[in-house]
Amino acid sequence: MKKKKLSVFEKRQNFLGYMFLLPWLFGFLVLTVWPFIYTIYLSFHEVFFSIEGWQISYVGIDNYNLAFFRNPNFVPALISFLTMELAYAPVITVIAFILALLLNQSIKFRAGFRALFFMPVIVMSGPVMHQLMDSGGMTITGIEDMILFQMVAQFSMPLATALVFIFANFSMVLWFTGIPIILFITGLQKINISILEAARIDSANSWQILWKIVIPIVRPIIMVSVILTVVQLGTYDINPVLPMVQDAIYVTTRGLGLASTYAWVYTAAALGLMGIAFALLKEPNESAEESMKRARAKREIYGGA
């Protein structure tokens, strides 16, 4: 098939697009990609500071042996991090989606309610949140004594433990919903209202519209929200691996090499979770026949347009 030649205007638009992208691309390569690659390189070395400056010596996979087999704290911390992500990320995303649906309704003081839910993201910066966590201000005590959780415990103790873990830190869960709520509201406002009206004309109720129309349309935003939440959770002290990375920097025998090993393994685990989220929430592949059926259905919705 012959390639279509771009017009002068299209070439100019593409050039301007790349020029606007260039500063971000430069920052991404210099401040993200290069440190990431260099961290992998350092994880195979012993890095320490001496009177001659920084010294680097190759040790192979010895840092990884130390992390997984000789350090009794790293593997439990990594498992705790993965458990935290698997527990919090879906809950935060679901709560953010529900709140976005409510805040997208035509209600009085809607802008004020939206600002109220986003305010913790602005006010509770990193240091403020750390102070609240250290003082116990982000936890709710006595959850396990409620009759509802006792009933769940009779049915399944692991489920009850997970629920207590989530609801005891529900204030923190609400804090992390700020940015996903904005993303979901933006996505909900992009939905073509004529599709919803056509569904109501065909006697679809609100529950069917939610599952058959709204959720499939905002699925990419759900994926972005989950990935964003995974990254956000990993940047605070609630991540048990993060303090180990920070402390390992000052270990005289291994230094930055051991810290890089911890950081790289934690990053690989986080990337694995992002990959799972992408695989579960990506758009399903359609055959040509299914695409034609979808296009035909859209033409029927829009009255043959």
Summary of the structure (lengths in Angstrom):
residues: 305
radius of gyration: 24.7
end to end distance: 28.8
largest distance: 78.8
contacts: 802
relative contact order: 0.12
helix: 73%
strand: 4%
